[in-house]
């Protein structure tokens, strides 16, 4: 049994066109096996909305990794997502 950990963070309106930026990575406990950083596809009205859009943009990678691991015969004990949600 393994645990998969995902971390996602986003920054509000840091690009010239006022779009946010999302970064995320996934780990199975020892080192990162997937990382991505990209400009968000839509404009948001607040840092809270930017964080939610960030998670929504990164979750397909988490779901794909989960389904891939299960198809290979690996069962995850937990799939934990960490997000900066102070707001």
N, C-alpha and C positions, 0 to 999 in steps of 0.2 A: 504494500500500500504506500502511496506517495501523496504528498500535498503539493498543489500548484499555487504559487503566489503571483499576483499581478499588482503592479503599482502603476497608477495613472495620475498625472498632474497636468494642469493647464494654466496658461498665463493669459490674462485678459488684454485685448486690444494692443498688442505689441508690434503689429505689422503696419505698414504705411496705409493700408486700406482699413485699418481698425479691426482686423480679424485677430482672433486668439491663436494660440499655439498649444498643441497637445504633445505630450511625451509619455511613453509607457514602456514597461518591460515585464517579462514573465520569467519565473524561475521554478525549478523543481526542488529547490533547497540548496543546491551547490552550483552557483554560477547562473548567469542569465542565458536563456536559449532563444529569446526573441526580444528585440527592442525596436521602437519606432518613434520618430519625432516628425511632426508635420504641421503645416498651417491648417487651421480649421477651415472647413468648406463654407461656413455661414458666419455672418456677423451676429454677435450676441449683445445683449443689453446690460449685462452685469457679470461680475466675476463668478457668481454662483451659477449662472446659466452657462458660462464658459466651462466650468468644471463638469457640469452635466453633459454638455456636448462632447467634451473630451472623453468621458467614459463611454458615451454612445458610439463614438468613432473607434475606440479601441476594443470594445467588447467582441466584435466579430473575430478578432484574432484569438481571443481567449476561448471562445466557443469552438473555433476550428481546432485549436490545439487540444481541447478536451475531447472532441469527437475523434481526432486522429489517434490520440493515446488510447482511447477505449477500443478503437478498431484494431489496434496493435496488441490488445490483450492486457493493457495496463489499466488497473482500476485506481482512481484517485480517491483518497479518503476525504480530502477537503479541497475546495477550489475557492481560495480567499482573494478578494479584491480590496486593495487599499487605495483610498482616494483622499486627497486633501479637501476637506469639506468644512473648514472653519466658518465660512459665511453661512 
